[in-house]
Amino acid sequence: MTDPAISTIDAPLDANVWKVLVEEGAEIQPKQVVAILEAMKLEINVQAPDDVGKGKIEKLLVQPGETVKAGGRIALVRSET
């Protein structure tokens, strides 16, 4: 069973995780940068989706130095309504 209050923040492309800018339990805002990925010497900001509303980082699924695939999950966000 899935929890409708949980959403994901996904990687837009295959990349290396350069920085993670949030911690588990941190409050998050729409469009807030949660991680910076590196691919082909470019830095790619990964933002919280517009529809996250008021929420918190439930769980981080990556660490700096790891590799993520396109569509791979970076974090789980719990919406607080």
C-alpha positions as CSV (number, residue, x, y, z in Angstrom):
1,M,0.0,0.0,0.0
2,T,1.4,3.4,-0.9
3,D,1.0,6.5,1.2
4,P,-0.6,9.4,-0.7
5,A,1.2,11.9,1.5
6,I,4.6,10.7,0.2
7,S,6.0,11.9,-3.1
8,T,9.4,11.5,-4.7
9,I,12.1,13.8,-6.0
10,D,13.7,12.1,-9.0
11,A,16.9,12.6,-11.0
12,P,16.2,14.2,-14.4
13,L,19.2,12.4,-16.1
14,D,22.0,9.9,-15.4
15,A,24.5,11.8,-13.3
16,N,26.8,11.7,-10.2
17,V,25.5,13.2,-7.0
18,W,27.8,16.1,-6.2
19,K,26.0,17.7,-3.2
20,V,22.9,17.1,-1.1
21,L,21.6,20.3,0.3
22,V,18.9,19.1,2.7
23,E,18.7,16.7,5.6
24,E,16.1,14.2,6.6
25,G,13.4,15.9,8.6
26,A,14.1,19.3,7.0
27,E,11.1,21.4,5.9
28,I,11.0,22.0,2.1
29,Q,9.5,24.5,-0.1
30,P,8.4,24.2,-3.8
31,K,11.3,24.7,-6.2
32,Q,13.9,24.5,-3.4
33,V,17.1,22.9,-4.6
34,V,17.6,19.6,-2.8
35,A,20.6,18.2,-4.6
36,I,23.2,19.2,-7.2
37,L,24.1,16.5,-9.8
38,E,27.1,16.5,-12.1
39,A,27.0,15.2,-15.6
40,M,29.5,15.9,-18.4
41,K,31.1,18.7,-16.3
42,L,27.7,20.5,-15.9
43,E,26.0,21.1,-12.6
44,I,22.3,20.3,-12.5
45,N,20.1,21.6,-9.7
46,V,17.4,19.2,-8.6
47,Q,14.4,21.0,-7.2
48,A,11.4,20.1,-5.2
49,P,8.3,19.9,-7.4
50,D,5.8,22.8,-7.5
51,D,3.1,20.6,-5.9
52,V,5.1,19.7,-2.8
53,G,3.3,22.4,-0.8
54,K,4.4,22.4,2.8
55,G,6.4,19.3,3.4
56,K,9.4,17.6,5.0
57,I,12.2,15.4,3.7
58,E,11.1,11.9,4.8
59,K,14.2,10.1,3.6
60,L,17.2,10.8,1.5
61,L,18.0,8.0,-1.0
62,V,21.4,9.2,-2.3
63,Q,24.7,10.5,-0.9
64,P,27.4,12.6,-2.5
65,G,29.6,10.5,-4.8
66,E,26.9,8.1,-5.8
67,T,25.5,7.7,-9.3
68,V,21.8,8.0,-10.1
69,K,20.0,6.9,-13.3
70,A,17.4,9.1,-15.0
71,G,14.2,8.8,-13.0
72,G,16.0,7.4,-10.0
73,R,14.8,8.6,-6.7
74,I,16.8,11.2,-4.8
75,A,14.5,11.8,-1.8
76,L,11.0,11.0,-0.4
77,V,8.9,14.0,0.7
78,R,6.0,13.9,3.1
79,S,3.4,16.5,2.4
80,E,1.9,18.3,5.5
81,T,-1.5,19.5,4.8
